[in-house]
Amino acid sequence: MRILSTQIPPSGGSAYIGGYNVTDDANKARKIIGYVPQEISVWTDITAYDNLLIYSKIYGIPSSERKEK
């Protein structure tokens, strides 16, 4: 699921969502999916801020749009 939701790149081969390659067309693939994991998808050993920072970087939010400490 992490590969299909573009959180991590595939280690081999290719994966597609709605015809979009999750590596080459990650932004387009993200726009057509919704993903709600059944388990907690945050790290409990770091702060909430750091969790949000990690996900903002994973999803390509530019640093100019993030409020970093």
Backbone as XML, in Angstrom:
<?xml version="1.0"?>
<chain id="A" units="angstrom">
  <residue number="1" name="MET">
    <atom name="N" x="0.817" y="-1.190" z="0.000"/>
    <atom name="CA" x="0.000" y="0.000" z="0.000"/>
    <atom name="C" x="0.864" y="1.258" z="0.000"/>
  </residue>
  <residue number="2" name="ARG">
    <atom name="N" x="2.007" y="1.206" z="0.659"/>
    <atom name="CA" x="2.859" y="2.396" z="0.694"/>
    <atom name="C" x="3.410" y="2.713" z="-0.691"/>
  </residue>
  <residue number="3" name="ILE">
    <atom name="N" x="3.666" y="1.693" z="-1.486"/>
    <atom name="CA" x="4.120" y="1.930" z="-2.865"/>
    <atom name="C" x="2.973" y="2.510" z="-3.688"/>
  </residue>
  <residue number="4" name="LEU">
    <atom name="N" x="1.800" y="1.904" z="-3.583"/>
    <atom name="CA" x="0.659" y="2.366" z="-4.372"/>
    <atom name="C" x="0.201" y="3.766" z="-3.980"/>
  </residue>
  <residue number="5" name="SER">
    <atom name="N" x="0.418" y="4.136" z="-2.728"/>
    <atom name="CA" x="0.035" y="5.482" z="-2.296"/>
    <atom name="C" x="1.187" y="6.471" z="-2.448"/>
  </residue>
  <residue number="6" name="THR">
    <atom name="N" x="2.233" y="6.056" z="-3.106"/>
    <atom name="CA" x="3.413" y="6.856" z="-3.471"/>
    <atom name="C" x="4.232" y="7.335" z="-2.286"/>
  </residue>
  <residue number="7" name="GLN">
    <atom name="N" x="4.095" y="6.657" z="-1.149"/>
    <atom name="CA" x="4.896" y="7.026" z="0.010"/>
    <atom name="C" x="6.341" y="6.552" z="-0.129"/>
  </residue>
  <residue number="8" name="ILE">
    <atom name="N" x="6.517" y="5.411" z="-0.788"/>
    <atom name="CA" x="7.860" y="4.900" z="-1.051"/>
    <atom name="C" x="7.925" y="4.409" z="-2.497"/>
  </residue>
  <residue number="9" name="PRO">
    <atom name="N" x="9.098" y="4.488" z="-3.118"/>
    <atom name="CA" x="9.204" y="4.004" z="-4.507"/>
    <atom name="C" x="9.286" y="2.481" z="-4.546"/>
  </residue>
  <residue number="10" name="PRO">
    <atom name="N" x="8.846" y="1.875" z="-5.634"/>
    <atom name="CA" x="8.985" y="0.418" z="-5.759"/>
    <atom name="C" x="10.460" y="0.042" z="-5.854"/>
  </residue>
  <residue number="11" name="SER">
    <atom name="N" x="10.806" y="-1.102" z="-5.307"/>
    <atom name="CA" x="12.201" y="-1.573" z="-5.368"/>
    <atom name="C" x="12.487" y="-2.249" z="-6.702"/>
  </residue>
  <residue number="12" name="GLY">
    <atom name="N" x="11.456" y="-2.522" z="-7.452"/>
    <atom name="CA" x="11.608" y="-3.137" z="-8.767"/>
    <atom name="C" x="10.261" y="-3.178" z="-9.453"/>
  </residue>
  <residue number="13" name="GLY">
    <atom name="N" x="10.280" y="-3.365" z="-10.733"/>
    <atom name="CA" x="9.031" y="-3.425" z="-11.476"/>
    <atom name="C" x="8.348" y="-2.075" z="-11.536"/>
  </residue>
  <residue number="14" name="SER">
    <atom name="N" x="7.052" y="-2.086" z="-11.733"/>
    <atom name="CA" x="6.311" y="-0.840" z="-11.794"/>
    <atom name="C" x="4.910" y="-1.070" z="-11.246"/>
  </residue>
  <residue number="15" name="ALA">
    <atom name="N" x="4.290" y="0.014" z="-10.835"/>
    <atom name="CA" x="2.936" y="-0.046" z="-10.292"/>
    <atom name="C" x="2.154" y="1.119" z="-10.869"/>
  </residue>
  <residue number="16" name="TYR">
    <atom name="N" x="0.874" y="0.895" z="-11.103"/>
    <atom name="CA" x="0.024" y="1.904" z="-11.731"/>
    <atom name="C" x="-1.262" y="2.086" z="-10.939"/>
  </residue>
  <residue number="17" name="ILE">
    <atom name="N" x="-1.710" y="3.320" z="-10.877"/>
    <atom name="CA" x="-3.005" y="3.672" z="-10.301"/>
    <atom name="C" x="-3.750" y="4.457" z="-11.370"/>
  </residue>
  <residue number="18" name="GLY">
    <atom name="N" x="-4.874" y="3.953" z="-11.812"/>
    <atom name="CA" x="-5.653" y="4.650" z="-12.825"/>
    <atom name="C" x="-4.875" y="4.934" z="-14.097"/>
  </residue>
  <residue number="19" name="GLY">
    <atom name="N" x="-3.943" y="4.057" z="-14.425"/>
    <atom name="CA" x="-3.128" y="4.239" z="-15.613"/>
    <atom name="C" x="-1.887" y="5.092" z="-15.399"/>
  </residue>
  <residue number="20" name="TYR">
    <atom name="N" x="-1.745" y="5.672" z="-14.208"/>
    <atom name="CA" x="-0.579" y="6.497" z="-13.910"/>
    <atom name="C" x="0.484" y="5.671" z="-13.201"/>
  </residue>
  <residue number="21" name="ASN">
    <atom name="N" x="1.715" y="5.766" z="-13.667"/>
    <atom name="CA" x="2.839" y="5.100" z="-13.022"/>
    <atom name="C" x="3.109" y="5.817" z="-11.707"/>
  </residue>
  <residue number="22" name="VAL">
    <atom name="N" x="3.144" y="5.078" z="-10.600"/>
    <atom name="CA" x="3.285" y="5.716" z="-9.290"/>
    <atom name="C" x="4.662" y="6.337" z="-9.076"/>
  </residue>
  <residue number="23" name="THR">
    <atom name="N" x="5.616" y="6.001" z="-9.917"/>
    <atom name="CA" x="6.935" y="6.631" z="-9.822"/>
    <atom name="C" x="7.012" y="7.845" z="-10.735"/>
  </residue>
  <residue number="24" name="ASP">
    <atom name="N" x="6.624" y="7.682" z="-11.980"/>
    <atom name="CA" x="6.752" y="8.763" z="-12.968"/>
    <atom name="C" x="5.640" y="9.800" z="-12.874"/>
  </residue>
  <residue number="25" name="ASP">
    <atom name="N" x="4.453" y="9.381" z="-12.448"/>
    <atom name="CA" x="3.295" y="10.273" z="-12.390"/>
    <atom name="C" x="2.699" y="10.302" z="-10.985"/>
  </residue>
  <residue number="26" name="ALA">
    <atom name="N" x="3.565" y="10.387" z="-9.974"/>
    <atom name="CA" x="3.118" y="10.303" z="-8.582"/>
    <atom name="C" x="2.059" y="11.350" z="-8.244"/>
  </residue>
  <residue number="27" name="ASN">
    <atom name="N" x="2.244" y="12.587" z="-8.668"/>
    <atom name="CA" x="1.269" y="13.633" z="-8.345"/>
    <atom name="C" x="-0.094" y="13.340" z="-8.945"/>
  </residue>
  <residue number="28" name="LYS">
    <atom name="N" x="-0.126" y="12.841" z="-10.167"/>
    <atom name="CA" x="-1.403" y="12.510" z="-10.802"/>
    <atom name="C" x="-2.064" y="11.320" z="-10.102"/>
  </residue>
  <residue number="29" name="ALA">
    <atom name="N" x="-1.256" y="10.322" z="-9.726"/>
    <atom name="CA" x="-1.800" y="9.156" z="-9.018"/>
    <atom name="C" x="-2.384" y="9.564" z="-7.675"/>
  </residue>
  <residue number="30" name="ARG">
    <atom name="N" x="-1.689" y="10.444" z="-6.940"/>
    <atom name="CA" x="-2.173" y="10.888" z="-5.635"/>
    <atom name="C" x="-3.512" y="11.600" z="-5.722"/>
  </residue>
  <residue number="31" name="LYS">
    <atom name="N" x="-3.738" y="12.306" z="-6.823"/>
    <atom name="CA" x="-4.980" y="13.070" z="-6.966"/>
    <atom name="C" x="-6.207" y="12.190" z="-7.124"/>
  </residue>
  <residue number="32" name="ILE">
    <atom name="N" x="-6.019" y="10.924" z="-7.487"/>
    <atom name="CA" x="-7.191" y="10.068" z="-7.715"/>
    <atom name="C" x="-7.339" y="8.960" z="-6.683"/>
  </residue>
  <residue number="33" name="ILE">
    <atom name="N" x="-6.488" y="8.949" z="-5.657"/>
    <atom name="CA" x="-6.605" y="7.902" z="-4.642"/>
    <atom name="C" x="-6.968" y="8.505" z="-3.294"/>
  </residue>
  <residue number="34" name="GLY">
    <atom name="N" x="-7.506" y="7.680" z="-2.463"/>
    <atom name="CA" x="-7.724" y="7.988" z="-1.059"/>
    <atom name="C" x="-7.219" y="6.792" z="-0.277"/>
  </residue>
  <residue number="35" name="TYR">
    <atom name="N" x="-6.522" y="7.040" z="0.799"/>
    <atom name="CA" x="-5.939" y="5.933" z="1.554"/>
    <atom name="C" x="-6.080" y="6.211" z="3.035"/>
  </residue>
  <residue number="36" name="VAL">
    <atom name="N" x="-6.758" y="5.327" z="3.739"/>
    <atom name="CA" x="-6.888" y="5.431" z="5.183"/>
    <atom name="C" x="-6.430" y="4.092" z="5.757"/>
  </residue>
  <residue number="37" name="PRO">
    <atom name="N" x="-5.247" y="4.068" z="6.360"/>
    <atom name="CA" x="-4.745" y="2.802" z="6.900"/>
    <atom name="C" x="-5.552" y="2.370" z="8.125"/>
  </residue>
  <residue number="38" name="GLN">
    <atom name="N" x="-5.605" y="1.078" z="8.362"/>
    <atom name="CA" x="-6.328" y="0.567" z="9.517"/>
    <atom name="C" x="-5.511" y="0.690" z="10.793"/>
  </residue>
  <residue number="39" name="GLU">
    <atom name="N" x="-4.206" y="0.746" z="10.650"/>
    <atom name="CA" x="-3.357" y="0.889" z="11.825"/>
    <atom name="C" x="-2.862" y="2.320" z="11.907"/>
  </residue>
  <residue number="40" name="ILE">
    <atom name="N" x="-2.341" y="2.667" z="13.069"/>
    <atom name="CA" x="-1.797" y="4.008" z="13.238"/>
    <atom name="C" x="-0.608" y="4.166" z="12.296"/>
  </residue>
  <residue number="41" name="SER">
    <atom name="N" x="-0.618" y="5.233" z="11.527"/>
    <atom name="CA" x="0.442" y="5.413" z="10.538"/>
    <atom name="C" x="1.400" y="6.536" z="10.921"/>
  </residue>
  <residue number="42" name="VAL">
    <atom name="N" x="1.516" y="6.771" z="12.209"/>
    <atom name="CA" x="2.487" y="7.750" z="12.678"/>
    <atom name="C" x="3.482" y="7.055" z="13.583"/>
  </residue>
  <residue number="43" name="TRP">
    <atom name="N" x="4.635" y="7.662" z="13.680"/>
    <atom name="CA" x="5.646" y="7.129" z="14.582"/>
    <atom name="C" x="5.376" y="7.677" z="15.973"/>
  </residue>
  <residue number="44" name="THR">
    <atom name="N" x="5.317" y="6.801" z="16.949"/>
    <atom name="CA" x="4.996" y="7.236" z="18.311"/>
    <atom name="C" x="6.230" y="7.705" z="19.080"/>
  </residue>
  <residue number="45" name="ASP">
    <atom name="N" x="7.405" y="7.484" z="18.529"/>
    <atom name="CA" x="8.623" y="7.883" z="19.243"/>
    <atom name="C" x="9.137" y="9.260" z="18.827"/>
  </residue>
  <residue number="46" name="ILE">
    <atom name="N" x="8.372" y="9.980" z="17.985"/>
    <atom name="CA" x="8.726" y="11.352" z="17.612"/>
    <atom name="C" x="7.503" y="12.242" z="17.808"/>
  </residue>
  <residue number="47" name="THR">
    <atom name="N" x="7.720" y="13.527" z="17.780"/>
    <atom name="CA" x="6.624" y="14.470" z="18.039"/>
    <atom name="C" x="5.623" y="14.511" z="16.884"/>
  </residue>
  <residue number="48" name="ALA">
    <atom name="N" x="4.438" y="15.060" z="17.180"/>
    <atom name="CA" x="3.419" y="15.242" z="16.140"/>
    <atom name="C" x="3.961" y="16.146" z="15.036"/>
  </residue>
  <residue number="49" name="TYR">
    <atom name="N" x="4.670" y="17.196" z="15.439"/>
    <atom name="CA" x="5.271" y="18.107" z="14.451"/>
    <atom name="C" x="6.201" y="17.350" z="13.507"/>
  </residue>
  <residue number="50" name="ASP">
    <atom name="N" x="7.069" y="16.514" z="14.068"/>
    <atom name="CA" x="8.007" y="15.769" z="13.229"/>
    <atom name="C" x="7.289" y="14.787" z="12.309"/>
  </residue>
  <residue number="51" name="ASN">
    <atom name="N" x="6.196" y="14.177" z="12.774"/>
    <atom name="CA" x="5.396" y="13.306" z="11.911"/>
    <atom name="C" x="4.832" y="14.100" z="10.733"/>
  </residue>
  <residue number="52" name="LEU">
    <atom name="N" x="4.285" y="15.273" z="11.012"/>
    <atom name="CA" x="3.734" y="16.106" z="9.940"/>
    <atom name="C" x="4.824" y="16.554" z="8.977"/>
  </residue>
  <residue number="53" name="LEU">
    <atom name="N" x="5.988" y="16.875" z="9.502"/>
    <atom name="CA" x="7.103" y="17.290" z="8.656"/>
    <atom name="C" x="7.534" y="16.161" z="7.724"/>
  </residue>
  <residue number="54" name="ILE">
    <atom name="N" x="7.613" y="14.947" z="8.249"/>
    <atom name="CA" x="7.990" y="13.791" z="7.430"/>
    <atom name="C" x="6.999" y="13.607" z="6.287"/>
  </residue>
  <residue number="55" name="TYR">
    <atom name="N" x="5.702" y="13.630" z="6.609"/>
    <atom name="CA" x="4.705" y="13.416" z="5.560"/>
    <atom name="C" x="4.656" y="14.572" z="4.566"/>
  </residue>
  <residue number="56" name="SER">
    <atom name="N" x="4.895" y="15.784" z="5.026"/>
    <atom name="CA" x="4.916" y="16.900" z="4.079"/>
    <atom name="C" x="6.065" y="16.748" z="3.102"/>
  </residue>
  <residue number="57" name="LYS">
    <atom name="N" x="7.189" y="16.233" z="3.566"/>
    <atom name="CA" x="8.329" y="15.998" z="2.671"/>
    <atom name="C" x="8.046" y="14.832" z="1.727"/>
  </residue>
  <residue number="58" name="ILE">
    <atom name="N" x="7.434" y="13.765" z="2.245"/>
    <atom name="CA" x="7.092" y="12.615" z="1.406"/>
    <atom name="C" x="6.171" y="13.046" z="0.266"/>
  </residue>
  <residue number="59" name="TYR">
    <atom name="N" x="5.212" y="13.901" z="0.587"/>
    <atom name="CA" x="4.239" y="14.320" z="-0.414"/>
    <atom name="C" x="4.665" y="15.552" z="-1.205"/>
  </residue>
  <residue number="60" name="GLY">
    <atom name="N" x="5.914" y="15.964" z="-1.037"/>
    <atom name="CA" x="6.466" y="17.011" z="-1.886"/>
    <atom name="C" x="5.972" y="18.414" z="-1.614"/>
  </residue>
  <residue number="61" name="ILE">
    <atom name="N" x="5.536" y="18.686" z="-0.385"/>
    <atom name="CA" x="5.131" y="20.050" z="-0.041"/>
    <atom name="C" x="6.403" y="20.901" z="0.005"/>
  </residue>
  <residue number="62" name="PRO">
    <atom name="N" x="6.471" y="21.952" z="-0.796"/>
    <atom name="CA" x="7.683" y="22.774" z="-0.820"/>
    <atom name="C" x="7.988" y="23.381" z="0.552"/>
  </residue>
  <residue number="63" name="SER">
    <atom name="N" x="9.254" y="23.536" z="0.862"/>
    <atom name="CA" x="9.641" y="24.090" z="2.162"/>
    <atom name="C" x="9.055" y="25.477" z="2.393"/>
  </residue>
  <residue number="64" name="SER">
    <atom name="N" x="8.819" y="26.210" z="1.304"/>
    <atom name="CA" x="8.240" y="27.545" z="1.427"/>
    <atom name="C" x="6.795" y="27.497" z="1.953"/>
  </residue>
  <residue number="65" name="GLU">
    <atom name="N" x="6.146" y="26.329" z="1.847"/>
    <atom name="CA" x="4.770" y="26.183" z="2.320"/>
    <atom name="C" x="4.687" y="25.472" z="3.663"/>
  </residue>
  <residue number="66" name="ARG">
    <atom name="N" x="5.840" y="25.070" z="4.203"/>
    <atom name="CA" x="5.880" y="24.391" z="5.506"/>
    <atom name="C" x="6.361" y="25.376" z="6.561"/>
  </residue>
  <residue number="67" name="LYS">
    <atom name="N" x="5.826" y="25.246" z="7.742"/>
    <atom name="CA" x="6.315" y="26.059" z="8.860"/>
    <atom name="C" x="7.274" y="25.183" z="9.648"/>
  </residue>
  <residue number="68" name="GLU">
    <atom name="N" x="8.553" y="25.370" z="9.373"/>
    <atom name="CA" x="9.560" y="24.583" z="10.089"/>
    <atom name="C" x="10.098" y="25.384" z="11.261"/>
  </residue>
  <residue number="69" name="LYS">
    <atom name="N" x="10.493" y="24.650" z="12.286"/>
    <atom name="CA" x="11.036" y="25.288" z="13.509"/>
    <atom name="C" x="12.297" y="26.037" z="13.185"/>
  </residue>
</chain>
